[in-house]
Amino acid sequence: MELRHAHESDLPRIVEIYNASIASRRSTADTEPVTVASRLEWFQAHRPARRPLLVHEEDNQIVGWISFEDFYGRPAYRHTAELSIYLAPESQGKQLGTKMVQAALALAPELGLSTLVGYVFSHNLPSLKLLLSCGFTEWGCLPDVAEMDDKEYSVSILGKRLHEGNPR
């Protein structure tokens, strides 16, 4: 699986893929489309050597992206990152997500990571299945913490330890 670091010129397509997920109410708590300008600071916070934003291309078109983000923003959590993955609608259900997560797992030790976490809406069965199939386990649930369209939704917390003990 070939992933490459995202370039700022990729941001419109990254945002397009993200926005395509909003209507389903399964993948993000955003309820309205975001703009490229509103995601610029988020994009710039990703650093290839520490918390990369990676894209996968097919036929010279980005069809998915995966990002590593700081967990909770405190120094003691520096070896833990939150993993997020988004696929273009036409690329879903083709095992691409599995390949991308596996590539991210292989990269994680180079980033100094020992733990990865994912926050997934509890009704998002495809994403739960994806992470569980890649060795993540359910670590907790935040019941009814999101409200969209007058409905409440729970969030499952999944995690994966990459190795036991101190990573250094």
DSSP file (Angstrom, degrees, kcal/mol; ACC not computed):
  #  RESIDUE AA STRUCTURE BP1 BP2  ACC     N-H-->O    O-->H-N    N-H-->O    O-->H-N    TCO  KAPPA ALPHA  PHI   PSI    X-CA   Y-CA   Z-CA
    1    1 A M              0   0    0      0, 0.0     2,-0.7     0, 0.0    55,-0.0   0.000 360.0 360.0 360.0 124.3    0.0    0.0    0.0
    2    2 A E        +     0   0    0     55,-0.1    55,-0.4     2,-0.0     2,-0.4  -0.865 360.0 172.1-102.8 110.6    1.5    3.2   -1.1
    3    3 A L        -     0   0    0     -2,-0.7     2,-0.3    53,-0.1    53,-0.2  -0.893  10.6-164.7-110.5 147.1    0.6    6.3    1.0
    4    4 A R  E     -A   55   0A   0     51,-2.3    51,-2.9    -2,-0.4     2,-0.2  -0.932  30.6 -93.5-128.9 157.7    2.2    9.6    0.5
    5    5 A H  E     -A   54   0A   0     -2,-0.3    49,-0.2    49,-0.2     2,-0.1  -0.452  48.5-112.1 -66.8 137.2    2.3   12.8    2.7
    6    6 A A        -     0   0    0     47,-2.8     2,-0.3    -2,-0.2    47,-0.1  -0.405  26.1-147.6 -70.9 145.8   -0.4   15.2    1.8
    7    7 A H    >   -     0   0    0     -2,-0.1     3,-2.5     1,-0.1     4,-0.5  -0.787  28.3-110.8-107.5 155.8    0.5   18.5    0.2
    8    8 A E  G >  S+     0   0    0     -2,-0.3     3,-1.5     1,-0.3    -1,-0.1   0.840 119.2  63.6 -56.6 -31.6   -1.4   21.7    0.7
    9    9 A S  G 3  S+     0   0    0      1,-0.3    -1,-0.3     2,-0.1     4,-0.3   0.668  96.6  59.6 -66.7 -14.8   -2.6   21.4   -2.9
   10   10 A D  G X> S+     0   0    0     -3,-2.5     4,-2.3     1,-0.2     3,-0.6   0.609  79.1  92.4 -83.2 -13.8   -4.4   18.2   -1.9
   11   11 A L  H <> S+     0   0    0     -3,-1.5     4,-2.8    -4,-0.5     5,-0.3   0.848  77.9  56.4 -57.6 -40.7   -6.5   20.0    0.7
   12   12 A P  H 3> S+     0   0    0      0, 0.0     4,-2.1     0, 0.0    -1,-0.2   0.920 112.3  43.0 -58.0 -40.6   -9.5   20.6   -1.6
   13   13 A R  H <> S+     0   0    0     -3,-0.6     4,-2.5    -4,-0.3    -2,-0.2   0.890 112.4  53.3 -71.6 -38.2   -9.8   16.9   -2.4
   14   14 A I  H  X S+     0   0    0     -4,-2.3     4,-2.3     1,-0.2    -1,-0.2   0.928 112.3  45.4 -59.3 -45.4   -9.3   16.0    1.3
   15   15 A V  H  X S+     0   0    0     -4,-2.8     4,-3.2    -5,-0.2    19,-0.2   0.882 109.9  54.9 -65.7 -39.4  -12.1   18.3    2.2
   16   16 A E  H  X S+     0   0    0     -4,-2.1     4,-1.7    -5,-0.3    -2,-0.2   0.926 110.1  45.8 -60.2 -45.3  -14.3   17.0   -0.6
   17   17 A I  H  X S+     0   0    0     -4,-2.5     4,-0.6     2,-0.2    -2,-0.2   0.924 114.5  48.6 -63.6 -44.1  -13.9   13.4    0.7
   18   18 A Y  H >< S+     0   0    0     -4,-2.3     3,-1.6     1,-0.2     4,-0.5   0.942 110.2  50.6 -60.5 -48.7  -14.6   14.6    4.3
   19   19 A N  H >X S+     0   0    0     -4,-3.2     3,-1.1     1,-0.3     4,-0.6   0.821 100.7  64.0 -61.8 -31.0  -17.6   16.6    3.3
   20   20 A A  H 3< S+     0   0    0     -4,-1.7     4,-0.3     1,-0.2    -1,-0.3   0.738 100.5  54.2 -63.9 -21.2  -19.0   13.6    1.4
   21   21 A S  T <X>S+     0   0    0     -3,-1.6     6,-0.6    -4,-0.6     5,-0.6   0.624  88.5  79.3 -87.1 -13.7  -19.2   11.8    4.8
   22   22 A I  T X45S+     0   0    0     -3,-1.1     3,-1.4    -4,-0.5    -1,-0.2   0.906  84.8  56.7 -66.1 -44.2  -21.3   14.4    6.6
   23   23 A A  T 3<5S+     0   0    0     -4,-0.6    -1,-0.2     1,-0.3    -2,-0.1   0.800  98.8  61.1 -61.7 -30.2  -24.7   13.5    5.3
   24   24 A S  T 345S-     0   0    0     -3,-0.4    -1,-0.3    -4,-0.3    -2,-0.2   0.734  91.7-144.5 -70.2 -20.8  -24.6    9.9    6.5
   25   25 A R  T <<5S+     0   0    0     -3,-1.4    -3,-0.1    -4,-0.5    -2,-0.1   0.772  76.2  97.2  59.7  27.2  -24.2   11.0   10.1
   26   26 A R  S   <S+     0   0    0     -5,-0.6    95,-0.5    96,-0.0    98,-0.1   0.654  81.1  34.2-112.3 -24.5  -21.9    8.0   10.6
   27   27 A S  S    S+     0   0    0     -6,-0.6     2,-0.3     1,-0.2    -5,-0.1   0.672 114.4  24.7-115.0 -19.5  -18.4    9.4   10.3
   28   28 A T        -     0   0    0     -7,-0.3    -1,-0.2     2,-0.2    -3,-0.1  -0.990  55.8-135.9-147.6 153.2  -18.2   12.9   11.7
   29   29 A A  S    S+     0   0    0     -2,-0.3     2,-0.2    -3,-0.1   118,-0.1   0.458  74.9 109.8 -88.6  -2.2  -19.9   15.1   14.2
   30   30 A D        -     0   0    0      1,-0.1    -2,-0.2   118,-0.0    -5,-0.1  -0.557  48.8-170.9 -67.5 139.1  -19.8   18.0   11.7
   31   31 A T        +     0   0    0     -2,-0.2    -1,-0.1     1,-0.1    -2,-0.0   0.521  66.9  44.2-110.8  -9.8  -23.3   18.6   10.5
   32   32 A E  S    S-     0   0    0      1,-0.0    -1,-0.1   -10,-0.0     0, 0.0  -0.954  98.5 -87.6-131.1 151.1  -22.5   21.1    7.7
   33   33 A P        -     0   0    0      0, 0.0     2,-0.2     0, 0.0    -2,-0.1  -0.231  41.5-135.7 -57.4 146.3  -19.8   21.0    5.0
   34   34 A V        -     0   0    0    -19,-0.2     2,-0.3    -4,-0.1   -15,-0.1  -0.609  15.0-124.6 -97.7 163.5  -16.5   22.5    6.0
   35   35 A T     >  -     0   0    0     -2,-0.2     4,-1.0     1,-0.1     5,-0.1  -0.690  18.4-117.9-105.6 161.0  -14.4   24.8    3.8
   36   36 A V  H >> S+     0   0    0     -2,-0.3     3,-0.8     1,-0.2     4,-0.6   0.921 117.2  53.5 -59.9 -43.6  -10.8   24.5    2.6
   37   37 A A  H >4 S+     0   0    0      1,-0.3     3,-0.9     2,-0.2     4,-0.5   0.886 105.6  52.7 -60.8 -39.1  -10.0   27.7    4.5
   38   38 A S  H 34 S+     0   0    0      1,-0.2     4,-0.3     2,-0.1    -1,-0.3   0.713 111.7  46.8 -71.2 -18.3  -11.5   26.4    7.7
   39   39 A R  H <X S+     0   0    0     -4,-1.0     4,-2.6    -3,-0.8    -1,-0.2   0.405  85.4  92.0-101.3   0.2   -9.3   23.2    7.5
   40   40 A L  H <X S+     0   0    0     -3,-0.9     4,-2.7    -4,-0.6     5,-0.2   0.925  86.8  47.3 -63.9 -46.2   -6.1   25.0    6.7
   41   41 A E  H  > S+     0   0    0     -4,-0.5     4,-1.3     2,-0.2    -1,-0.2   0.915 112.7  50.8 -61.7 -42.6   -4.9   25.3   10.3
   42   42 A W  H  4 S+     0   0    0     -4,-0.3     4,-0.5     2,-0.2     3,-0.4   0.925 111.3  48.7 -57.6 -46.7   -5.8   21.6   10.9
   43   43 A F  H >< S+     0   0    0     -4,-2.6     3,-1.5     1,-0.2    -2,-0.2   0.929 110.0  50.7 -59.8 -46.7   -3.8   20.7    7.8
   44   44 A Q  H 3< S+     0   0    0     -4,-2.7    -1,-0.2     1,-0.3    -2,-0.2   0.709  98.5  66.9 -68.8 -19.7   -0.8   22.7    8.8
   45   45 A A  T 3< S+     0   0    0     -4,-1.3     2,-0.4    -3,-0.4    -1,-0.3   0.668  82.2  93.2 -73.8 -16.0   -0.8   21.1   12.3
   46   46 A H    <   -     0   0    0     -3,-1.5     7,-0.1    -4,-0.5    23,-0.1  -0.651  59.9-166.9 -81.0 132.2    0.2   17.8   10.7
   47   47 A R  B >>  -G   51   0B   0      4,-0.9     4,-1.8    -2,-0.4     3,-1.6  -0.983  20.4-139.5-122.2 124.3    3.9   17.1   10.6
   48   48 A P  T 34 S+     0   0    0      0, 0.0    -1,-0.1     0, 0.0    -2,-0.0   0.818 102.4  47.0 -52.7 -36.3    5.3   14.3    8.5
   49   49 A A  T 34 S+     0   0    0      2,-0.1    -3,-0.0     1,-0.1     0, 0.0   0.638 132.2  13.0 -82.9 -12.7    7.9   13.2   11.1
   50   50 A R  T <4 S+     0   0    0     -3,-1.6    -1,-0.1    18,-0.1    -4,-0.1   0.704 138.2  10.5-129.1 -51.5    5.4   13.2   14.0
   51   51 A R  B  < S-G   47   0B   0     -4,-1.8    -4,-0.9    -6,-0.1    -2,-0.1  -0.668  79.3-171.4-137.3  77.7    1.7   13.4   13.1
   52   52 A P        -     0   0    0      0, 0.0    16,-2.3     0, 0.0     2,-0.5  -0.249  22.8-145.7 -76.4 159.3    1.4   12.9    9.4
   53   53 A L  E     - B   0  67A   0     14,-0.2   -47,-2.8   -47,-0.1     2,-0.3  -0.996  29.2-169.6-116.6 117.6   -1.6   13.3    7.1
   54   54 A L  E     -AB   5  66A   0     12,-3.1    12,-2.5    -2,-0.5     2,-0.3  -0.841   9.0-159.9-117.1 147.0   -1.3   10.7    4.4
   55   55 A V  E     -AB   4  65A   0    -51,-2.9   -51,-2.3    -2,-0.3     2,-0.4  -0.898   8.0-146.8-123.7 154.4   -3.3   10.2    1.1
   56   56 A H  E     - B   0  64A   0      8,-2.5     7,-2.7    -2,-0.3     8,-1.1  -0.982  17.8-160.8-119.6 133.6   -3.8    7.3   -1.2
   57   57 A E  E     - B   0  62A   0    -55,-0.4     2,-0.4    -2,-0.4     5,-0.2  -0.860  13.0-174.9-114.6 147.5   -4.2    7.8   -4.9
   58   58 A E  E >  S- B   0  61A   0      3,-2.5     3,-1.1    -2,-0.3    -2,-0.0  -0.982  81.7  -4.8-136.2 129.5   -5.6    5.7   -7.6
   59   59 A D  T 3  S-     0   0    0     -2,-0.4     3,-0.1     1,-0.3    -1,-0.1   0.900 131.1 -57.8  53.1  44.4   -5.4    6.8  -11.3
   60   60 A N  T 3  S+     0   0    0      1,-0.2     2,-0.4    -3,-0.0    -1,-0.3   0.721 116.7 111.8  60.6  25.4   -3.8   10.1  -10.1
   61   61 A Q  E <  S-B   58   0A   0     -3,-1.1    -3,-2.5   -48,-0.0     2,-0.3  -0.996  72.5-120.6-128.9 130.3   -6.9   10.9   -7.9
   62   62 A I  E     +B   57   0A   0     -2,-0.4    -5,-0.3    -5,-0.2     3,-0.1  -0.549  34.7 170.6 -67.8 126.5   -6.9   10.9   -4.1
   63   63 A V  E     +     0   0A   0     -7,-2.7    25,-3.0    -2,-0.3     2,-0.3   0.439  61.0   6.2-117.2  -5.7   -9.4    8.4   -3.0
   64   64 A G  E     -BC  56  87A   0     -8,-1.1    -8,-2.5    23,-0.3     2,-0.3  -0.976  55.4-158.7-169.3 159.0   -8.7    8.3    0.7
   65   65 A W  E     -BC  55  86A   0     21,-2.6    21,-2.5    -2,-0.3     2,-0.4  -0.988   1.5-165.1-145.0 155.0   -6.7    9.9    3.5
   66   66 A I  E     -BC  54  85A   0    -12,-2.5   -12,-3.1    -2,-0.3     2,-0.4  -0.999  11.2-165.5-139.9 138.9   -5.6    8.9    7.0
   67   67 A S  E     -BC  53  84A   0     17,-2.6    17,-2.1    -2,-0.4     2,-0.5  -0.949  16.3-148.0-131.6 149.9   -4.3   11.2    9.7
   68   68 A F  E     - C   0  83A   0    -16,-2.3     2,-0.3    -2,-0.4    15,-0.2  -0.954  27.0-179.0-107.7 129.4   -2.5   10.9   13.0
   69   69 A E  E     - C   0  82A   0     13,-2.3    13,-2.9    -2,-0.5   -23,-0.0  -0.958  34.4 -90.9-131.8 151.4   -3.4   13.6   15.6
   70   70 A D  E     - C   0  81A   0     -2,-0.3     2,-0.7    11,-0.2    11,-0.2  -0.263  37.9-130.0 -55.7 140.8   -2.2   14.3   19.1
   71   71 A F  S >  S-     0   0    0      9,-1.0     3,-0.7     6,-0.4     9,-0.1  -0.883  79.7 -25.1 -95.6 115.5   -4.3   12.6   21.8
   72   72 A Y  T 3  S-     0   0    0     -2,-0.7    -1,-0.1     1,-0.2    -2,-0.1   0.361  91.4-107.8  66.0  -3.2   -5.4   15.1   24.4
   73   73 A G  T 3  S+     0   0    0      1,-0.2    -1,-0.2     4,-0.1    -3,-0.0   0.685  78.0 123.2  64.8  22.5   -2.5   17.5   23.7
   74   74 A R    X   -     0   0    0     -3,-0.7     3,-2.0     1,-0.1    -1,-0.2  -0.905  68.8-119.8-116.8 148.0   -0.5   16.9   26.9
   75   75 A P  G >  S+     0   0    0      0, 0.0     3,-1.8     0, 0.0     4,-0.1   0.813 109.1  62.5 -56.5 -34.7    3.2   15.8   26.9
   76   76 A A  G 3  S+     0   0    0      1,-0.3     3,-0.3     2,-0.1    -3,-0.0   0.706 102.0  53.6 -66.5 -16.8    2.6   12.6   28.8
   77   77 A Y  G X  S+     0   0    0     -3,-2.0     3,-2.2     1,-0.2    -6,-0.4   0.201  71.5 115.2 -98.7  15.1    0.4   11.4   25.9
   78   78 A R  T <  S+     0   0    0     -3,-1.8    -1,-0.2     1,-0.3    -2,-0.1   0.693  73.6  54.8 -62.5 -19.4    3.1   12.0   23.2
   79   79 A H  T 3  S+     0   0    0     -3,-0.3    35,-3.2    -4,-0.1    36,-1.9   0.271  99.8  74.8 -96.7  11.3    3.3    8.3   22.4
   80   80 A T  E <   + d   0 115A   0     -3,-2.2    -9,-1.0    33,-0.2     2,-0.3  -0.974  59.0 178.8-124.0 137.6   -0.4    8.0   21.7
   81   81 A A  E     -Cd  70 116A   0     34,-1.8    36,-2.3    -2,-0.4     2,-0.4  -0.979  27.8-123.6-136.8 150.8   -2.2    9.3   18.6
   82   82 A E  E     -Cd  69 117A   0    -13,-2.9   -13,-2.3    -2,-0.3     2,-0.5  -0.795  26.6-147.8 -89.9 134.1   -5.7    9.4   17.4
   83   83 A L  E     -C   68   0A   0     34,-2.9     2,-0.4    -2,-0.4    36,-0.3  -0.884  15.9-177.1-105.1 131.9   -6.2    7.8   13.9
   84   84 A S  E     -C   67   0A   0    -17,-2.1   -17,-2.6    -2,-0.5     2,-0.4  -0.985   1.0-174.2-127.6 141.3   -8.8    9.1   11.5
   85   85 A I  E     +C   66   0A   0     -2,-0.4     2,-0.4   -19,-0.2   -19,-0.2  -0.999   4.9 179.9-138.5 136.8   -9.6    7.6    8.1
   86   86 A Y  E     -C   65   0A   0    -21,-2.5   -21,-2.6    -2,-0.4     2,-0.4  -1.000   6.4-166.5-137.5 135.3  -11.9    8.8    5.3
   87   87 A L  E     -C   64   0A   0     -2,-0.4   -23,-0.3   -23,-0.2     5,-0.1  -0.928  31.2-105.5-120.5 144.8  -12.5    7.2    2.0
   88   88 A A    >>  -     0   0    0    -25,-3.0     3,-2.3    -2,-0.4     4,-0.6  -0.400  39.5-113.0 -60.4 144.5  -14.3    8.6   -1.1
   89   89 A P  G >4 S+     0   0    0      0, 0.0     3,-1.1     0, 0.0    -1,-0.1   0.858 116.9  54.4 -51.7 -39.7  -17.7    7.1   -1.4
   90   90 A E  G 34 S+     0   0    0      1,-0.2    -2,-0.1     3,-0.0   -27,-0.0   0.609 107.8  51.6 -72.6  -9.6  -16.8    5.2   -4.6
   91   91 A S  G X4 S+     0   0    0     -3,-2.3     3,-0.8   -28,-0.2     5,-0.4   0.418  85.4 107.7-105.1  -1.4  -13.8    3.6   -2.8
   92   92 A Q  T << S+     0   0    0     -3,-1.1    -4,-0.0    -4,-0.6     0, 0.0  -0.456  73.7  27.4 -78.1 151.1  -15.6    2.3    0.2
   93   93 A G  T 3  S+     0   0    0     -2,-0.1    -1,-0.2     1,-0.1    -3,-0.0   0.666  91.6 100.9  77.2  17.5  -16.2   -1.4    0.6
   94   94 A K  S <  S-     0   0    0     -3,-0.8    -2,-0.1     0, 0.0    -1,-0.1   0.122  99.2-104.0-120.1  19.3  -13.2   -2.5   -1.4
   95   95 A Q  S  > S+     0   0    0      1,-0.1     4,-1.8     3,-0.0     5,-0.1   0.517  88.7 121.6  70.0   6.6  -10.7   -3.3    1.4
   96   96 A L  H  > S+     0   0    0     -5,-0.4     4,-2.5     1,-0.2     5,-0.2   0.899  70.1  55.5 -65.2 -40.2   -8.9    0.0    0.9
   97   97 A G  H  > S+     0   0    0     -6,-0.2     4,-2.6     1,-0.2     5,-0.2   0.910 106.4  50.6 -59.3 -42.9   -9.6    1.1    4.5
   98   98 A T  H  > S+     0   0    0      1,-0.2     4,-2.5     2,-0.2    -1,-0.2   0.927 111.2  48.1 -60.6 -45.6   -8.0   -2.1    5.8
   99   99 A K  H  X S+     0   0    0     -4,-1.8     4,-2.1     1,-0.2    -1,-0.2   0.883 112.3  49.3 -63.7 -38.6   -4.9   -1.6    3.7
  100  100 A M  H  X S+     0   0    0     -4,-2.5     4,-2.2     2,-0.2    -2,-0.2   0.914 111.8  47.3 -69.3 -42.0   -4.6    2.0    4.8
  101  101 A V  H  X S+     0   0    0     -4,-2.6     4,-2.6     2,-0.2    -2,-0.2   0.917 111.4  51.7 -65.2 -41.9   -5.0    1.2    8.5
  102  102 A Q  H  X S+     0   0    0     -4,-2.5     4,-1.9    -5,-0.2    -1,-0.2   0.901 110.0  49.3 -61.2 -40.2   -2.4   -1.6    8.2
  103  103 A A  H  X S+     0   0    0     -4,-2.1     4,-1.7     2,-0.2    -1,-0.2   0.897 110.9  50.2 -64.5 -39.8    0.0    0.9    6.5
  104  104 A A  H  X S+     0   0    0     -4,-2.2     4,-2.0     1,-0.2    -2,-0.2   0.894 108.6  52.3 -65.3 -39.5   -0.6    3.4    9.3
  105  105 A L  H  < S+     0   0    0     -4,-2.6    -1,-0.2     1,-0.2    -2,-0.2   0.887 109.1  50.1 -63.1 -38.6    0.1    0.6   11.9
  106  106 A A  H  < S+     0   0    0     -4,-1.9     4,-0.3     1,-0.2    -1,-0.2   0.849 114.0  45.2 -68.4 -33.4    3.4   -0.2   10.2
  107  107 A L  H >X S+     0   0    0     -4,-1.7     3,-1.1     1,-0.2     4,-0.9   0.781  92.0  83.7 -78.7 -29.1    4.4    3.5   10.2
  108  108 A A  G ><>S+     0   0    0     -4,-2.0     5,-2.0     1,-0.3     3,-1.1   0.822  84.9  54.1 -51.2 -44.7    3.3    4.2   13.8
  109  109 A P  G >45S+     0   0    0      0, 0.0     3,-1.6     0, 0.0    -1,-0.3   0.869 103.9  56.9 -61.1 -33.6    6.6    3.0   15.5
  110  110 A E  G <45S+     0   0    0     -3,-1.1    -2,-0.2    -4,-0.3    -3,-0.1   0.755 104.2  54.5 -64.9 -23.0    8.6    5.3   13.3
  111  111 A L  G <<5S-     0   0    0     -3,-1.1    -1,-0.3    -4,-0.9    -3,-0.1   0.379 122.8-107.9 -90.1   2.6    6.5    8.2   14.7
  112  112 A G  T < 5S+     0   0    0     -3,-1.6     2,-0.3     1,-0.3    -2,-0.1   0.731  70.5 148.1  78.7  23.0    7.4    7.2   18.2
  113  113 A L      < +     0   0    0     -5,-2.0    -1,-0.3    -6,-0.2   -33,-0.2  -0.714  28.5 169.2 -97.6 141.3    3.9    5.8   18.9
  114  114 A S  S    S+     0   0    0    -35,-3.2    48,-3.3    -2,-0.3    49,-0.8   0.488  72.0  38.5-117.9 -13.2    3.0    3.0   21.2
  115  115 A T  E     -dE  80 161A   0    -36,-1.9   -34,-1.8    46,-0.2     2,-0.4  -1.000  58.7-167.1-142.8 137.3   -0.7    3.4   21.2
  116  116 A L  E     -dE  81 160A   0     44,-2.3    44,-2.3    -2,-0.4     2,-0.3  -0.968   9.8-169.7-121.1 142.0   -3.4    4.3   18.7
  117  117 A V  E     -dE  82 159A   0    -36,-2.3   -34,-2.9    -2,-0.4     2,-0.4  -0.932   4.6-165.1-127.4 153.5   -7.0    5.3   19.5
  118  118 A G  E     - E   0 158A   0     40,-2.7    40,-3.0    -2,-0.3     2,-0.6  -1.000  10.7-151.1-137.3 139.8  -10.0    5.8   17.3
  119  119 A Y  E     + E   0 157A   0     -2,-0.4     2,-0.4   -36,-0.3    38,-0.2  -0.955  26.4 173.6-110.3 119.8  -13.3    7.4   18.1
  120  120 A V  E     - E   0 156A   0     36,-2.6    36,-3.6    -2,-0.6   -93,-0.1  -0.985  39.4-107.5-132.2 133.0  -16.1    6.0   16.1
  121  121 A F  E >   - E   0 155A   0    -95,-0.5     3,-2.1    -2,-0.4    34,-0.3  -0.387  33.4-127.6 -54.7 134.6  -19.9    6.5   16.2
  122  122 A S  T 3  S+     0   0    0     32,-2.4    -1,-0.2     1,-0.3    33,-0.1   0.705 108.3  54.2 -64.0 -20.6  -21.3    3.4   17.8
  123  123 A H  T 3  S+     0   0    0     31,-0.4     2,-1.7     1,-0.1    -1,-0.3   0.443  80.9  97.2 -90.9  -0.5  -23.7    3.0   14.9
  124  124 A N    <>  +     0   0    0     -3,-2.1     4,-2.3     1,-0.2     3,-0.3  -0.566  49.3 170.3 -87.6  75.3  -20.9    3.2   12.3
  125  125 A L  H  >  +     0   0    0     -2,-1.7     4,-2.8     1,-0.2     5,-0.2   0.849  69.1  55.7 -60.6 -39.6  -20.7   -0.6   11.9
  126  126 A P  H  > S+     0   0    0      0, 0.0     4,-2.1     0, 0.0    -1,-0.2   0.918 111.7  43.8 -61.3 -40.4  -18.3   -0.6    8.8
  127  127 A S  H  > S+     0   0    0     -3,-0.3     4,-2.4     2,-0.2     5,-0.2   0.888 113.8  50.1 -72.2 -37.7  -15.7    1.6   10.7
  128  128 A L  H  X S+     0   0    0     -4,-2.3     4,-2.6     2,-0.2     5,-0.2   0.940 111.9  48.5 -61.6 -45.9  -16.0   -0.5   13.9
  129  129 A K  H  X S+     0   0    0     -4,-2.8     4,-2.4    -5,-0.2    -2,-0.2   0.897 109.9  53.6 -60.7 -41.2  -15.6   -3.6   11.8
  130  130 A L  H  X S+     0   0    0     -4,-2.1     4,-0.9    -5,-0.2    -2,-0.2   0.959 112.9  40.8 -58.9 -54.2  -12.5   -2.1   10.1
  131  131 A L  H ><>S+     0   0    0     -4,-2.4     5,-2.3     1,-0.2     3,-0.7   0.907 114.9  51.3 -66.2 -40.9  -10.7   -1.2   13.3
  132  132 A L  H ><5S+     0   0    0     -4,-2.6     3,-1.5     1,-0.2    -1,-0.2   0.894 107.3  53.9 -62.0 -38.6  -11.6   -4.4   15.0
  133  133 A S  H 3<5S+     0   0    0     -4,-2.4    -1,-0.2     1,-0.3    -2,-0.2   0.713 105.5  55.5 -68.6 -18.7  -10.3   -6.4   12.1
  134  134 A C  T <<5S-     0   0    0     -4,-0.9    -1,-0.3    -3,-0.7    -2,-0.2   0.211 130.0 -92.0 -98.1  13.7   -7.0   -4.5   12.3
  135  135 A G  T < 5S+     0   0    0     -3,-1.5    -3,-0.2     1,-0.3     2,-0.1   0.491  80.3 137.2  94.2   3.4   -6.5   -5.5   16.0
  136  136 A F      < -     0   0    0     -5,-2.3     2,-0.3    -6,-0.2    -1,-0.3  -0.479  36.6-155.5 -74.7 154.2   -8.1   -2.6   17.8
  137  137 A T  E     -F  159   0A   0     22,-2.5    22,-2.5    -2,-0.1     2,-0.5  -0.924  26.3 -97.6-127.5 157.4  -10.3   -3.5   20.7
  138  138 A E  E     +F  158   0A   0     -2,-0.3    20,-0.3    20,-0.2     3,-0.1  -0.635  38.2 175.1 -77.9 123.9  -13.2   -1.5   22.3
  139  139 A W  E     -     0   0A   0     18,-3.3     2,-0.3    -2,-0.5    19,-0.2   0.556  59.1 -32.8-103.5 -14.4  -11.9    0.4   25.3
  140  140 A G  E     -F  157   0A   0     17,-1.4    17,-2.9     2,-0.0     2,-0.4  -0.983  49.1-120.5 174.5 176.4  -15.0    2.3   26.2
  141  141 A C  E     -F  156   0A   0     -2,-0.3    15,-0.2    15,-0.2    13,-0.0  -0.997   5.9-152.7-143.7 137.1  -18.2    4.1   25.1
  142  142 A L  E >   -F  155   0A   0     13,-3.2    13,-2.0    -2,-0.4     3,-0.8  -0.902  32.3-139.0-106.8  99.7  -19.4    7.6   25.6
  143  143 A P  E 3   -     0   0A   0      0, 0.0    11,-0.2     0, 0.0    10,-0.1  -0.400  66.7 -20.2 -71.9 129.8  -23.2    7.2   25.6
  144  144 A D  E 3  S+     0   0A   0     -2,-0.2    10,-0.3     1,-0.1     0, 0.0   0.827  83.4 142.3  50.2  45.5  -25.4    9.7   23.7
  145  145 A V  E <   +     0   0A   0      8,-0.9     2,-0.4    -3,-0.8     9,-0.2   0.612  55.8  61.3 -90.9 -13.4  -22.7   12.4   23.6
  146  146 A A  E     -F  153   0A   0      7,-2.2     7,-2.8     2,-0.0     2,-0.5  -0.905  62.4-163.6-116.3 143.1  -23.6   13.7   20.1
  147  147 A E  E     +F  152   0A   0     -2,-0.4     2,-0.4     5,-0.2     5,-0.2  -0.981  17.4 161.0-127.6 122.6  -26.8   15.2   18.9
  148  148 A M  E >   -F  151   0A   0      3,-2.4     3,-1.5    -2,-0.5    -2,-0.0  -0.998  69.8  -3.5-139.1 133.7  -27.6   15.5   15.2
  149  149 A D  T 3  S-     0   0    0     -2,-0.4    -1,-0.1     1,-0.3     3,-0.1   0.878 128.9 -57.3  54.2  41.8  -31.0   15.9   13.6
  150  150 A D  T 3  S+     0   0    0      1,-0.2     2,-0.3    -3,-0.0    -1,-0.3   0.707 116.8 110.2  62.9  23.0  -32.8   15.6   17.0
  151  151 A K  E <   - F   0 148A   0     -3,-1.5    -3,-2.4     2,-0.0     2,-0.3  -0.948  62.9-131.9-124.7 148.5  -31.2   12.2   17.6
  152  152 A E  E     - F   0 147A   0     -2,-0.3     2,-0.4    -5,-0.2    -5,-0.2  -0.784  21.2-165.6-100.5 145.3  -28.5   11.2   20.1
  153  153 A Y  E     - F   0 146A   0     -7,-2.8    -7,-2.2    -2,-0.3    -8,-0.9  -0.976  10.8-138.8-132.9 143.2  -25.5    9.1   19.2
  154  154 A S  E     -     0   0A   0     -2,-0.4   -32,-2.4   -10,-0.3     2,-0.5  -0.623  13.3-140.0 -95.9 158.1  -22.9    7.3   21.2
  155  155 A V  E     -EF 121 142A   0    -13,-2.0   -13,-3.2   -34,-0.3     2,-0.4  -0.980   8.4-148.1-121.7 127.6  -19.2    7.2   20.5
  156  156 A S  E     -EF 120 141A   0    -36,-3.6   -36,-2.6    -2,-0.5     2,-0.6  -0.766   9.1-145.2 -91.6 139.2  -17.1    4.0   20.8
  157  157 A I  E     -EF 119 140A   0    -17,-2.9   -18,-3.3    -2,-0.4   -17,-1.4  -0.928  20.3-175.9-105.0 120.5  -13.5    4.4   21.9
  158  158 A L  E     -EF 118 138A   0    -40,-3.0   -40,-2.7    -2,-0.6     2,-0.3  -0.887   3.1-179.8-115.7 148.7  -11.2    1.8   20.3
  159  159 A G  E     -EF 117 137A   0    -22,-2.5   -22,-2.5    -2,-0.4     2,-0.3  -0.965  17.2-161.2-145.5 161.7   -7.5    1.4   20.9
  160  160 A K  E     -E  116   0A   0    -44,-2.3   -44,-2.3    -2,-0.3     2,-0.5  -0.946  13.0-147.2-146.5 122.7   -4.5   -0.7   20.0
  161  161 A R  E     -E  115   0A   0     -2,-0.3   -46,-0.2   -46,-0.2     3,-0.1  -0.779   6.5-160.1 -84.7 129.7   -1.3   -1.1   21.9
  162  162 A L  S    S-     0   0    0    -48,-3.3     2,-0.3    -2,-0.5   -47,-0.1   0.743  74.5 -10.0 -84.4 -24.3    1.6   -1.5   19.4
  163  163 A H  S    S-     0   0    0    -49,-0.8    -1,-0.3     2,-0.1     2,-0.2  -0.949  76.2-106.3-164.4 157.7    3.8   -3.0   22.1
  164  164 A E  S    S+     0   0    0     -2,-0.3     2,-0.0    -3,-0.1     0, 0.0  -0.564  76.6  13.8 -88.7 153.6    3.8   -3.5   25.8
  165  165 A G  S    S-     0   0    0     -2,-0.2    -2,-0.1     3,-0.0     0, 0.0  -0.227 109.9 -16.7  83.1-171.9    5.9   -1.5   28.2
  166  166 A N        -     0   0    0      1,-0.1    -2,-0.1     2,-0.1     0, 0.0  -0.525  53.3-146.5 -72.4 126.3    7.9    1.6   27.7
  167  167 A P              0   0    0      0, 0.0    -1,-0.1     0, 0.0   -55,-0.0   0.672 360.0 360.0 -70.2 -14.8    8.6    2.4   24.0
  168  168 A R              0   0    0    -56,-0.0    -2,-0.1     0, 0.0    -3,-0.0   0.426 360.0 360.0-103.0 360.0   12.0    3.9   24.7
